[in-house]
Amino acid sequence: DGPAPMDDIYEFKAFDAEFMRHYIRKAKSYEPLIDDELQRDIVDAYVTMREEEKNGDRDSRKSYTTPRTLLAMLRLSQAHARTRFSNRVERQDFDEAIRLMKASKESVELSAPARKNSNPLDMIYDIVSDLLRQSPNSDGDAWVDMTHVVSMAGHKALSAEMVNEAIENWESLSVMIRDPEKKSVKFLVPPM
């Protein structure tokens, strides 16, 4: 039998290497510029991020916004414009840069080292709870994608098997439930 082809695992058809080389070469030929209005919006977003961080309850050691963050937002905006073969950075490029920055920070927060002496059951509970809190419709009754749970658990050196065992344990206690396909999980008892 052998391993499944990559395309089957990820459910998409990958571009071949030659196409990617040509695409990247062409994208690198563009030098997108940021107009003054969008530049002001980017700086405003940076200032807002700093303010939210200062007023928020996040652990400042895990998440912080520096002038390098501003530079990263500018570069990500330009890189996104290049992928569109454009010499002008547009609002959509900036919006994608912000989305990527937020996703990156959330990833760091979720994959932070677990508390000492935490057992896998508690760690999985915390991961599902954190993902639920960060979901756009986090009303406490939302489903969490199992692939995200497994991914975050991997950052804490927990295998997919350990995740499944932990969730089965929580299911047996009527704390969590998975959908019939076992692709999503949610709390039956709201997390604390």
VOPAGU-2260 file (C-alpha; in pm, 1 decimal, decimal comma):
REM VOPAGU-2260
SITE   aa  ch    i         X         Y         Z
SITE  ASP   A    0       0,0       0,0       0,0
SITE  GLY   A    1     252,3     262,2     111,8
SITE  PRO   A    2     177,2     613,6     233,9
SITE  ALA   A    3    -105,7     815,4      78,5
SITE  PRO   A    4      -0,7    1079,1    -175,9
SITE  MET   A    5      27,9    1430,8     -30,8
SITE  ASP   A    6    -264,6    1554,3    -242,1
SITE  ASP   A    7    -494,0    1297,7     -78,1
SITE  ILE   A    8    -385,8    1391,2     274,4
SITE  TYR   A    9    -445,7    1765,1     237,2
SITE  GLU   A   10    -737,8    1741,5      -8,2
SITE  PHE   A   11    -589,5    1980,7    -263,9
SITE  LYS   A   12    -375,6    1955,3    -574,2
SITE  ALA   A   13     -28,9    2099,6    -518,5
SITE  PHE   A   14     134,9    2314,9    -785,4
SITE  ASP   A   15     440,1    2163,3    -946,3
SITE  ALA   A   16     785,7    2300,6    -863,6
SITE  GLU   A   17     841,0    2455,2   -1207,4
SITE  PHE   A   18     518,5    2656,0   -1185,9
SITE  MET   A   19     611,7    2776,5    -835,8
SITE  ARG   A   20     959,7    2885,6    -949,3
SITE  HIS   A   21     809,8    3092,4   -1234,0
SITE  TYR   A   22     540,3    3238,2   -1009,5
SITE  ILE   A   23     790,5    3342,5    -741,2
SITE  ARG   A   24    1032,0    3485,5    -999,0
SITE  LYS   A   25     753,5    3698,8   -1148,3
SITE  ALA   A   26     622,4    3808,8    -805,4
SITE  LYS   A   27     973,1    3920,0    -702,2
SITE  SER   A   28     986,0    4155,1   -1002,0
SITE  TYR   A   29     719,3    4379,5    -844,0
SITE  GLU   A   30     799,8    4654,5    -592,5
SITE  PRO   A   31     464,4    4753,4    -441,2
SITE  LEU   A   32     437,3    5102,0    -293,1
SITE  ILE   A   33     209,2    5206,6      -9,7
SITE  ASP   A   34      16,6    5529,7     -62,4
SITE  ASP   A   35       6,2    5790,4     215,5
SITE  GLU   A   36    -353,1    5720,4     321,7
SITE  LEU   A   37    -294,0    5347,8     364,0
SITE  GLN   A   38      35,0    5420,5     541,3
SITE  ARG   A   39    -156,9    5627,9     797,2
SITE  ASP   A   40    -408,6    5345,2     840,5
SITE  ILE   A   41    -125,5    5099,2     900,4
SITE  VAL   A   42      30,6    5325,6    1162,4
SITE  ASP   A   43    -313,8    5373,2    1324,6
SITE  ALA   A   44    -358,6    4994,9    1339,7
SITE  TYR   A   45     -16,0    4964,0    1501,8
SITE  VAL   A   46    -102,4    5229,9    1760,8
SITE  THR   A   47    -434,3    5054,8    1830,5
SITE  MET   A   48    -253,1    4724,0    1880,6
SITE  ARG   A   49     -17,8    4892,7    2128,0
SITE  GLU   A   50    -310,0    5048,4    2316,4
SITE  GLU   A   51    -503,1    4719,5    2331,8
SITE  GLU   A   52    -193,5    4545,8    2459,8
SITE  LYS   A   53    -133,2    4809,8    2725,5
SITE  ASN   A   54    -495,7    4799,6    2844,5
SITE  GLY   A   55    -550,4    4425,7    2797,3
SITE  ASP   A   56    -497,4    4137,7    3034,2
SITE  ARG   A   57    -264,4    3940,6    2810,6
SITE  ASP   A   58      66,5    3814,7    2940,7
SITE  SER   A   59     312,8    4074,5    2810,3
SITE  ARG   A   60     589,9    3815,9    2787,5
SITE  LYS   A   61     396,3    3617,7    2526,8
SITE  SER   A   62     259,7    3898,6    2312,8
SITE  TYR   A   63     409,1    4236,3    2250,7
SITE  THR   A   64     395,2    4491,2    1973,7
SITE  THR   A   65     715,2    4671,4    1882,7
SITE  PRO   A   66     831,8    4890,5    1594,4
SITE  ARG   A   67     942,3    4564,4    1431,6
SITE  THR   A   68     575,6    4463,8    1432,5
SITE  LEU   A   69     498,6    4776,1    1229,7
SITE  LEU   A   70     776,9    4686,8     987,7
SITE  ALA   A   71     642,3    4331,9     963,5
SITE  MET   A   72     292,3    4462,6     881,9
SITE  LEU   A   73     437,6    4681,4     606,5
SITE  ARG   A   74     642,5    4396,1     461,3
SITE  LEU   A   75     355,0    4146,6     479,2
SITE  SER   A   76     129,8    4397,5     301,1
SITE  GLN   A   77     389,2    4438,0      27,3
SITE  ALA   A   78     442,4    4062,5      -0,1
SITE  HIS   A   79      69,0    4006,4     -38,8
SITE  ALA   A   80      56,2    4269,8    -314,4
SITE  ARG   A   81     342,6    4089,4    -489,3
SITE  THR   A   82     143,6    3765,3    -488,3
SITE  ARG   A   83    -121,4    3957,0    -685,4
SITE  PHE   A   84     148,0    4089,1    -924,9
SITE  SER   A   85      72,2    4446,7    -822,7
SITE  ASN   A   86     296,2    4750,7    -781,3
SITE  ARG   A   87      47,6    4904,1    -536,9
SITE  VAL   A   88     -40,8    4788,5    -185,8
SITE  GLU   A   89    -417,8    4796,0    -140,9
SITE  ARG   A   90    -649,6    4768,9     158,4
SITE  GLN   A   91    -694,6    4392,1     103,6
SITE  ASP   A   92    -317,5    4343,2     132,6
SITE  PHE   A   93    -309,6    4532,2     460,7
SITE  ASP   A   94    -613,8    4342,9     593,3
SITE  GLU   A   95    -443,6    4011,8     516,0
SITE  ALA   A   96    -124,5    4130,3     688,8
SITE  ILE   A   97    -325,9    4214,7    1002,3
SITE  ARG   A   98    -500,6    3875,8     990,6
SITE  LEU   A   99    -164,7    3698,5     963,6
SITE  MET   A  100     -16,4    3899,5    1252,2
SITE  LYS   A  101    -313,5    3818,7    1476,7
SITE  ALA   A  102    -305,0    3450,5    1380,5
SITE  SER   A  103      66,4    3442,0    1455,0
SITE  LYS   A  104      19,4    3596,4    1799,9
SITE  GLU   A  105    -270,6    3362,0    1879,0
SITE  SER   A  106     -58,0    3067,2    1774,5
SITE  VAL   A  107     218,3    3175,5    2012,3
SITE  GLU   A  108     -32,7    3216,0    2296,2
SITE  LEU   A  109    -192,5    2876,2    2233,7
SITE  SER   A  110     137,5    2693,9    2198,6
SITE  ALA   A  111     300,4    2849,3    2503,8
SITE  PRO   A  112     457,2    2591,6    2732,7
SITE  ALA   A  113     202,3    2427,0    2955,9
SITE  ARG   A  114     200,7    2470,7    3329,2
SITE  LYS   A  115     436,7    2238,2    3512,7
SITE  ASN   A  116     285,3    1907,0    3614,4
SITE  SER   A  117     -13,3    1951,6    3380,5
SITE  ASN   A  118    -150,2    1623,3    3266,1
SITE  PRO   A  119    -262,9    1565,1    2906,3
SITE  LEU   A  120    -631,3    1566,2    3006,3
SITE  ASP   A  121    -602,4    1915,6    3150,4
SITE  MET   A  122    -386,2    2034,9    2863,6
SITE  ILE   A  123    -640,7    1920,0    2602,2
SITE  TYR   A  124    -923,4    2075,9    2803,3
SITE  ASP   A  125    -730,4    2405,9    2810,0
SITE  ILE   A  126    -655,3    2389,5    2436,5
SITE  VAL   A  127   -1021,0    2332,2    2343,5
SITE  SER   A  128   -1124,8    2606,1    2586,4
SITE  ASP   A  129    -869,4    2853,3    2441,9
SITE  LEU   A  130    -972,0    2776,0    2084,0
SITE  LEU   A  131   -1337,1    2820,9    2177,6
SITE  ARG   A  132   -1265,4    3160,3    2337,0
SITE  GLN   A  133   -1079,7    3274,0    2026,7
SITE  SER   A  134   -1342,7    3159,5    1778,0
SITE  PRO   A  135   -1544,2    3441,7    1618,7
SITE  ASN   A  136   -1873,9    3298,8    1746,1
SITE  SER   A  137   -1750,5    3197,4    2089,8
SITE  ASP   A  138   -2085,3    3181,1    2263,4
SITE  GLY   A  139   -1962,0    2885,3    2466,3
SITE  ASP   A  140   -2166,9    2645,4    2254,8
SITE  ALA   A  141   -1956,9    2651,9    1936,3
SITE  TRP   A  142   -1781,2    2356,7    1776,6
SITE  VAL   A  143   -1401,3    2351,0    1763,3
SITE  ASP   A  144   -1225,2    2188,8    1467,3
SITE  MET   A  145   -1031,8    1879,4    1577,9
SITE  THR   A  146    -746,8    1958,9    1336,6
SITE  HIS   A  147    -684,0    2281,6    1530,7
SITE  VAL   A  148    -690,8    2093,9    1860,9
SITE  VAL   A  149    -441,9    1834,9    1732,2
SITE  SER   A  150    -220,2    2109,7    1587,4
SITE  MET   A  151    -206,9    2307,2    1913,2
SITE  ALA   A  152    -153,4    1988,0    2112,5
SITE  GLY   A  153     141,6    1908,2    1886,2
SITE  HIS   A  154     303,7    2233,7    1999,9
SITE  LYS   A  155     287,1    2092,7    2352,3
SITE  ALA   A  156     436,4    1757,2    2250,9
SITE  LEU   A  157     102,6    1575,5    2259,5
SITE  SER   A  158      20,4    1328,3    1982,9
SITE  ALA   A  159    -310,1    1298,5    1796,6
SITE  GLU   A  160    -362,6     970,2    1979,6
SITE  MET   A  161    -323,2    1146,2    2315,4
SITE  VAL   A  162    -573,6    1411,3    2203,2
SITE  ASN   A  163    -827,9    1145,3    2106,2
SITE  GLU   A  164    -778,6     957,4    2433,4
SITE  ALA   A  165    -820,6    1276,1    2635,4
SITE  ILE   A  166   -1135,1    1378,7    2449,4
SITE  GLU   A  167   -1277,8    1026,3    2483,1
SITE  ASN   A  168   -1216,0    1060,6    2855,9
SITE  TRP   A  169   -1393,9    1399,6    2865,0
SITE  GLU   A  170   -1678,1    1247,4    2660,1
SITE  SER   A  171   -1714,8     962,2    2910,6
SITE  LEU   A  172   -1751,5    1226,4    3182,7
SITE  SER   A  173   -2013,8    1413,7    2971,9
SITE  VAL   A  174   -1795,7    1723,9    2962,0
SITE  MET   A  175   -1727,0    1725,8    2584,9
SITE  ILE   A  176   -1883,6    1569,4    2277,4
SITE  ARG   A  177   -1759,3    1513,6    1923,0
SITE  ASP   A  178   -1969,5    1522,2    1608,8
SITE  PRO   A  179   -2041,7    1183,1    1444,8
SITE  GLU   A  180   -1747,1    1223,2    1202,6
SITE  LYS   A  181   -1518,7    1314,2    1496,6
SITE  LYS   A  182   -1401,7    1625,7    1310,6
SITE  SER   A  183   -1527,9    1876,1    1569,8
SITE  VAL   A  184   -1561,2    1888,9    1946,0
SITE  LYS   A  185   -1758,9    2108,0    2184,2
SITE  PHE   A  186   -1826,7    2139,5    2553,7
SITE  LEU   A  187   -2144,3    1997,9    2703,5
SITE  VAL   A  188   -2051,8    2174,2    3024,9
SITE  PRO   A  189   -1931,3    2532,0    2961,3
SITE  PRO   A  190   -1558,8    2575,0    3038,1
SITE  MET   A  191   -1459,5    2779,3    3340,3
